[in-house]
Amino acid sequence: MKNLITRALSGTVYVCLIVGSIVFAKVTEIPFAVLFALFVVVGMYEALKLTSSKPSTNLSLTGVLDILSGLALFFGVYFGLTDAKFYLLLPLSFLILRLVIQLYRPAENAISAYLRSFFALIYVSLPLSLLWLVLTNSNILLLSVFVFIWVNDTGAFIVGSLLGKHKMFPRVSPKKSWEGLIGGFLFTIGCAFIICHITAQEPILSLADWITLAVLVSTAATLGDLIESLLKRTAGVKDSGNIIPGHGGILDRIDSLLLVVPCVVMFILLAE
């Protein structure tokens, strides 16, 4: 019971922080930048730990540089919205430095070290950096994406708990079922109808587009969750970290988001 209360409280704080940062982004983007920059830092730290052959809570010099590269990409996209050179200038500077530094770490397997660095950058920082593109397109759209993710999780959990009999990927996630997947779809599509009605006065998307986006987010969210489960099983851990009481690490909370965001950006680009 105590763990359930802790989980509910920390989950509520997590949701409020995200919703607040997106809503107030019309006034100032500072809370959004601070919150998701923190997600970049902690998420990359957890990704580097998951892929390390020697589990440790201490960061090496290259680990610190990897995280700085992630932050450079995150803020590079932000500054690049007004000055395109920042898209590449900041992250490329750290990328070059990261490659050179490996020359001075002969005891470490260079191939493994590079792969870990680039994996953390692509898996964590790149999707979170792309959030800027969705936010500048429409903060209501970005907020709706998060709502779709949360509604999908809720629908999949409820339907899966009540009716789930056919497992999707028992090797990766024994609790996920095809019934839960369908439940997530239905809940998210229902949410699309509601959001379309709420935004009818100032339409952002047509009903058909909202439904398409809902199905896209529901699919990507489920796959993103499965991908992180596979990473944790490979690393032999239950959670990616323990920073969020009752929930585990940051990656355990944003695993769906990391695959959803690139899909949403492609949706926006194709819809223009």
DRENFI-853556 format. One record per residue (C-alpha): x, y, z; residue in three letters. Coordinates in Angstrom, 3 decimals. Each point is the difference from the previous one (the first is absolute). Layout:
BEGIN
+----------+----------+----------+--------+
:        X :        Y :        Z : torvex :
+----------+----------+----------+--------+
:        X :        Y :        Z :    Ala :
...
+----------+----------+----------+--------+
END
This chain:
BEGIN
+----------+----------+----------+--------+
:        X :        Y :        Z : torvex :
+----------+----------+----------+--------+
:    0.000 :    0.000 :    0.000 :    Met :
:    2.828 :    2.357 :    0.924 :    Lys :
:    1.758 :   -0.711 :   -3.306 :    Asn :
:   -3.254 :    0.675 :   -1.879 :    Leu :
:   -0.395 :    3.393 :    1.686 :    Ile :
:    3.654 :    0.877 :   -0.703 :    Thr :
:   -0.424 :   -1.020 :   -3.632 :    Arg :
:   -3.183 :    2.054 :   -0.358 :    Ala :
:    1.541 :    3.113 :    1.581 :    Leu :
:    3.219 :   -0.113 :   -2.033 :    Ser :
:   -2.001 :   -0.696 :   -3.172 :    Gly :
:   -2.228 :    2.993 :    0.687 :    Thr :
:    3.006 :    2.278 :    0.516 :    Val :
:    1.550 :   -1.311 :   -3.220 :    Tyr :
:   -3.160 :    0.698 :   -2.010 :    Val :
:   -0.497 :    3.458 :    1.556 :    Cys :
:    3.581 :    1.016 :   -0.813 :    Leu :
:   -0.371 :   -1.001 :   -3.645 :    Ile :
:   -3.444 :    1.546 :   -0.452 :    Val :
:    1.054 :    3.200 :    1.776 :    Gly :
:    3.184 :    0.402 :   -2.069 :    Ser :
:   -1.936 :   -0.422 :   -3.270 :    Ile :
:   -2.909 :    2.262 :    0.976 :    Val :
:    2.287 :    2.805 :    1.214 :    Phe :
:    2.242 :   -0.316 :   -3.073 :    Ala :
:   -2.195 :    2.649 :   -1.652 :    Lys :
:    1.209 :    2.425 :    2.681 :    Val :
:    3.532 :   -1.285 :    0.531 :    Thr :
:    1.802 :   -3.096 :   -1.235 :    Glu :
:    2.403 :   -0.073 :    2.954 :    Ile :
:   -1.911 :   -2.610 :    2.093 :    Pro :
:   -0.319 :   -2.248 :   -3.064 :    Phe :
:    3.700 :    0.388 :   -0.825 :    Ala :
:    1.100 :   -0.705 :    3.588 :    Val :
:   -2.284 :   -3.020 :    0.455 :    Leu :
:    0.863 :   -1.756 :   -3.236 :    Phe :
:    3.693 :    0.883 :    0.235 :    Ala :
:   -0.133 :   -1.825 :    3.344 :    Leu :
:   -1.644 :   -2.939 :   -1.773 :    Phe :
:    2.851 :    0.030 :   -2.529 :    Val :
:    2.637 :   -0.081 :    2.743 :    Val :
:   -1.591 :   -2.732 :    2.111 :    Val :
:   -1.230 :   -1.988 :   -3.007 :    Gly :
:    3.429 :   -0.082 :   -1.618 :    Met :
:    1.616 :   -0.914 :    3.320 :    Tyr :
:   -2.397 :   -2.949 :    0.338 :    Glu :
:    0.533 :   -1.041 :   -3.636 :    Ala :
:    3.773 :    0.038 :    0.481 :    Leu :
:   -0.375 :   -2.123 :    3.141 :    Lys :
:   -2.283 :   -2.499 :   -1.757 :    Leu :
:    2.514 :   -0.513 :   -2.807 :    Thr :
:    3.098 :   -0.108 :    2.194 :    Ser :
:    1.844 :   -3.282 :    0.437 :    Ser :
:    1.126 :    1.193 :    3.449 :    Lys :
:   -3.035 :    1.296 :    1.949 :    Pro :
:    0.928 :    3.046 :    2.069 :    Ser :
:   -1.691 :    3.107 :    1.326 :    Thr :
:    3.086 :    2.089 :   -0.799 :    Asn :
:    0.317 :    1.817 :   -3.324 :    Leu :
:    3.265 :   -0.062 :   -1.917 :    Ser :
:    1.318 :    3.031 :   -1.849 :    Leu :
:   -1.414 :   -1.377 :   -3.238 :    Thr :
:   -3.360 :   -0.547 :    1.711 :    Gly :
:   -0.098 :    3.642 :    1.054 :    Val :
:    0.896 :    1.022 :   -3.545 :    Leu :
:   -2.737 :   -2.255 :   -1.395 :    Asp :
:   -2.585 :    1.732 :    2.184 :    Ile :
:    1.326 :    3.427 :   -0.988 :    Leu :
:   -0.361 :   -1.093 :   -3.633 :    Ser :
:   -3.622 :   -0.889 :    0.720 :    Gly :
:   -0.613 :    3.410 :    1.533 :    Leu :
:    1.757 :    1.662 :   -2.937 :    Ala :
:   -2.379 :   -1.754 :   -2.390 :    Leu :
:   -3.034 :    0.922 :    2.131 :    Phe :
:    0.867 :    3.693 :    0.193 :    Phe :
:    1.455 :   -0.032 :   -3.515 :    Gly :
:   -3.461 :   -0.787 :   -1.381 :    Val :
:   -1.506 :    2.740 :    2.198 :    Tyr :
:    2.437 :    2.681 :   -1.168 :    Phe :
:   -0.133 :   -1.394 :   -3.519 :    Gly :
:   -3.646 :    1.018 :   -0.246 :    Leu :
:    1.201 :    3.592 :   -0.379 :    Thr :
:    3.543 :   -0.606 :   -1.270 :    Asp :
:    0.403 :   -3.186 :   -2.054 :    Ala :
:    3.762 :   -0.332 :    0.585 :    Lys :
:   -0.633 :   -1.029 :    3.608 :    Phe :
:   -1.702 :   -3.181 :   -1.190 :    Tyr :
:    3.422 :   -1.451 :   -0.740 :    Leu :
:    2.572 :    2.333 :    1.537 :    Leu :
:   -0.401 :   -1.002 :    3.659 :    Leu :
:   -0.484 :   -3.780 :   -0.356 :    Pro :
:    2.720 :   -0.324 :   -2.667 :    Leu :
:    2.501 :    1.753 :    2.268 :    Ser :
:   -0.585 :   -2.569 :    2.726 :    Phe :
:   -0.058 :   -2.861 :   -2.502 :    Leu :
:    3.481 :    0.886 :   -1.277 :    Ile :
:    1.307 :    0.396 :    3.546 :    Leu :
:   -1.520 :   -3.356 :    1.010 :    Arg :
:    1.745 :   -1.792 :   -2.876 :    Leu :
:    3.362 :    1.568 :    0.815 :    Val :
:   -0.230 :   -0.693 :    3.755 :    Ile :
:   -0.309 :   -3.731 :   -0.645 :    Gln :
:    3.583 :    0.053 :   -1.294 :    Leu :
:    1.112 :    0.683 :    3.569 :    Tyr :
:   -1.955 :   -2.881 :    1.556 :    Arg :
:    1.957 :   -3.047 :   -1.294 :    Pro :
:   -1.298 :   -2.344 :    2.709 :    Ala :
:   -3.583 :    0.367 :   -1.219 :    Glu :
:   -1.420 :   -1.825 :   -3.013 :    Asn :
:   -0.336 :    2.844 :   -2.504 :    Ala :
:   -2.764 :   -1.591 :   -2.072 :    Ile :
:   -2.155 :   -0.795 :    3.047 :    Ser :
:    0.601 :    3.458 :    1.449 :    Ala :
:   -0.999 :    1.764 :   -3.214 :    Tyr :
:   -3.081 :   -2.171 :   -0.455 :    Leu :
:   -1.159 :    0.693 :    3.571 :    Arg :
:    0.475 :    3.741 :   -0.480 :    Ser :
:   -1.842 :    0.189 :   -3.306 :    Phe :
:   -2.764 :   -2.307 :    1.191 :    Phe :
:   -0.720 :    2.210 :    3.033 :    Ala :
:    0.046 :    3.098 :   -2.213 :    Leu :
:   -2.361 :   -1.431 :   -2.630 :    Ile :
:   -2.284 :   -1.915 :    2.363 :    Tyr :
:   -0.479 :    2.705 :    2.647 :    Val :
:    1.176 :    3.457 :   -1.028 :    Ser :
:   -1.142 :    0.063 :   -3.627 :    Leu :
:   -3.704 :   -0.762 :    0.706 :    Pro :
:   -0.101 :    2.429 :    2.937 :    Leu :
:    1.627 :    2.661 :   -2.180 :    Ser :
:   -2.700 :   -0.502 :   -2.637 :    Leu :
:   -2.584 :    1.022 :    2.607 :    Leu :
:    0.941 :    3.600 :   -0.827 :    Trp :
:   -1.288 :   -0.467 :   -3.546 :    Leu :
:   -3.356 :   -1.290 :    1.260 :    Val :
:   -0.247 :    2.745 :    2.638 :    Leu :
:    0.637 :    2.794 :   -2.495 :    Thr :
:   -2.577 :   -1.531 :   -2.344 :    Asn :
:   -2.666 :    0.010 :    2.732 :    Ser :
:    0.216 :   -0.393 :    3.761 :    Asn :
:   -3.542 :   -1.429 :   -0.051 :    Ile :
:    1.167 :   -2.648 :   -2.462 :    Leu :
:    2.951 :   -0.904 :    2.231 :    Leu :
:   -2.213 :   -0.162 :    3.078 :    Leu :
:   -2.412 :   -2.239 :   -1.926 :    Ser :
:    2.861 :   -2.352 :   -0.883 :    Val :
:    0.800 :   -0.453 :    3.696 :    Phe :
:   -3.684 :   -0.502 :    0.784 :    Val :
:   -0.212 :   -2.662 :   -2.728 :    Phe :
:    2.989 :   -1.821 :    1.516 :    Ile :
:   -1.488 :    0.030 :    3.496 :    Trp :
:   -3.482 :   -0.993 :   -1.204 :    Val :
:    1.486 :   -2.823 :   -2.066 :    Asn :
:    1.883 :   -1.323 :    3.040 :    Asp :
:   -3.154 :    0.215 :    2.111 :    Thr :
:   -2.187 :   -1.713 :   -2.591 :    Gly :
:    2.534 :   -2.755 :   -0.611 :    Ala :
:    0.355 :   -0.624 :    3.742 :    Phe :
:   -3.761 :   -0.115 :    0.682 :    Ile :
:   -0.946 :   -2.197 :   -2.961 :    Val :
:    3.120 :   -2.143 :    0.325 :    Gly :
:   -0.647 :   -0.610 :    3.704 :    Ser :
:   -3.633 :   -0.969 :   -0.599 :    Leu :
:    0.147 :   -1.846 :   -3.306 :    Leu :
:    3.660 :   -0.578 :   -0.851 :    Gly :
:    0.626 :   -3.630 :   -1.015 :    Lys :
:    2.118 :    0.145 :   -3.148 :    His :
:    3.531 :    1.211 :    0.691 :    Lys :
:    1.681 :    2.349 :   -2.471 :    Met :
:    3.689 :   -0.443 :    0.784 :    Phe :
:    0.364 :   -2.346 :    2.986 :    Pro :
:    3.761 :   -0.129 :   -0.547 :    Arg :
:    0.228 :    3.755 :    0.557 :    Val :
:   -3.047 :    1.000 :    2.056 :    Ser :
:   -2.099 :   -2.885 :    1.381 :    Pro :
:   -2.818 :    2.306 :    1.183 :    Lys :
:   -0.811 :    1.635 :   -3.345 :    Lys :
:   -2.859 :   -1.551 :   -1.945 :    Ser :
:   -1.676 :    0.514 :   -3.365 :    Trp :
:   -3.223 :    0.784 :    1.836 :    Glu :
:    1.817 :    2.757 :    1.886 :    Gly :
:    1.348 :    1.358 :   -3.288 :    Leu :
:   -3.515 :    0.198 :   -1.435 :    Ile :
:   -1.245 :    1.606 :    3.216 :    Gly :
:    2.705 :    2.642 :   -0.259 :    Gly :
:   -0.996 :    0.695 :   -3.602 :    Phe :
:   -3.674 :    0.401 :    0.878 :    Leu :
:    0.637 :    2.253 :    2.991 :    Phe :
:    2.379 :    2.205 :   -2.009 :    Thr :
:   -2.360 :    0.269 :   -2.973 :    Ile :
:   -2.792 :    0.959 :    2.413 :    Gly :
:    2.300 :    2.662 :    1.428 :    Cys :
:    0.601 :    1.289 :   -3.554 :    Ala :
:   -3.736 :    0.620 :   -0.417 :    Phe :
:   -0.077 :    1.925 :    3.293 :    Ile :
:    3.037 :    2.156 :   -0.847 :    Ile :
:   -1.384 :    0.732 :   -3.472 :    Cys :
:   -3.249 :    1.180 :    1.622 :    His :
:    1.827 :    2.122 :    2.597 :    Ile :
:    2.134 :    1.718 :   -2.661 :    Thr :
:   -2.894 :    0.429 :   -2.457 :    Ala :
:   -0.051 :    3.807 :    0.471 :    Gln :
:    3.657 :    0.244 :   -1.073 :    Glu :
:    0.591 :   -3.258 :   -1.905 :    Pro :
:    3.572 :   -1.270 :   -0.100 :    Ile :
:   -0.690 :   -3.219 :   -1.900 :    Leu :
:   -2.987 :   -1.558 :   -1.699 :    Ser :
:   -1.755 :   -2.902 :    1.715 :    Leu :
:    1.599 :   -2.427 :   -2.462 :    Ala :
:    3.445 :    1.414 :    0.825 :    Asp :
:   -0.651 :   -0.221 :    3.747 :    Trp :
:   -0.999 :   -3.656 :   -0.354 :    Ile :
:    3.048 :   -0.708 :   -2.173 :    Thr :
:    2.242 :    1.675 :    2.569 :    Leu :
:   -1.656 :   -1.969 :    2.826 :    Ala :
:    0.632 :   -3.328 :   -1.753 :    Val :
:    3.576 :    1.040 :   -0.813 :    Leu :
:    0.730 :    1.031 :    3.602 :    Val :
:   -1.648 :   -3.127 :    1.418 :    Ser :
:    2.081 :   -2.262 :   -2.249 :    Thr :
:    3.286 :    1.841 :    0.564 :    Ala :
:   -0.592 :    0.236 :    3.768 :    Ala :
:   -0.488 :   -3.761 :    0.281 :    Thr :
:    3.079 :   -0.740 :   -2.080 :    Leu :
:    2.057 :    2.543 :    1.948 :    Gly :
:   -0.964 :   -1.703 :    3.251 :    Asp :
:    0.952 :   -3.405 :   -1.406 :    Leu :
:    3.351 :    1.299 :   -1.255 :    Ile :
:    0.968 :    1.302 :    3.434 :    Glu :
:   -1.148 :   -3.290 :    1.571 :    Ser :
:    2.323 :   -1.812 :   -2.408 :    Leu :
:    2.889 :    2.268 :    1.017 :    Leu :
:   -0.629 :   -0.652 :    3.694 :    Lys :
:   -0.258 :   -3.771 :   -0.543 :    Arg :
:    3.249 :    0.067 :   -1.935 :    Thr :
:    1.663 :    1.948 :    2.819 :    Ala :
:   -1.579 :   -2.276 :    2.632 :    Gly :
:   -1.713 :    2.781 :    1.980 :    Val :
:   -3.604 :    0.614 :    1.067 :    Lys :
:    0.050 :    3.806 :   -0.293 :    Asp :
:    2.207 :    2.447 :   -1.869 :    Ser :
:    0.561 :    1.925 :    3.260 :    Gly :
:   -1.652 :    1.019 :    3.256 :    Asn :
:   -0.369 :    3.771 :   -0.273 :    Ile :
:   -3.835 :   -0.075 :   -0.048 :    Ile :
:   -1.473 :   -1.652 :    3.128 :    Pro :
:   -2.186 :   -2.946 :   -0.936 :    Gly :
:    0.717 :    0.329 :   -3.733 :    His :
:    3.710 :   -0.647 :   -0.412 :    Gly :
:    2.109 :    2.172 :   -2.273 :    Gly :
:   -0.675 :    2.728 :   -2.530 :    Ile :
:    0.268 :   -2.459 :   -2.890 :    Leu :
:   -2.742 :   -2.087 :    1.633 :    Asp :
:   -2.291 :    3.033 :   -0.271 :    Arg :
:    0.999 :    1.369 :   -3.413 :    Ile :
:    0.666 :   -3.265 :   -1.849 :    Asp :
:   -3.187 :    0.404 :   -2.059 :    Ser :
:    0.735 :    3.673 :   -0.678 :    Leu :
:    3.418 :   -0.787 :   -1.496 :    Leu :
:   -1.606 :   -1.821 :   -2.928 :    Leu :
:   -3.163 :    2.079 :   -0.173 :    Val :
:    1.717 :    3.368 :   -0.567 :    Val :
:    1.867 :   -0.908 :   -3.226 :    Pro :
:   -3.233 :   -1.525 :   -1.353 :    Cys :
:   -1.984 :    3.152 :    0.859 :    Val :
:    2.628 :    2.213 :   -1.659 :    Val :
:   -0.251 :   -2.119 :   -3.176 :    Met :
:   -3.805 :    0.310 :    0.220 :    Phe :
:    0.287 :    3.813 :    0.218 :    Ile :
:    2.451 :    0.170 :   -2.925 :    Leu :
:   -2.152 :   -2.224 :   -2.208 :    Leu :
:   -3.176 :    1.882 :    0.943 :    Ala :
:    1.390 :    3.408 :   -1.036 :    Glu :
+----------+----------+----------+--------+
END
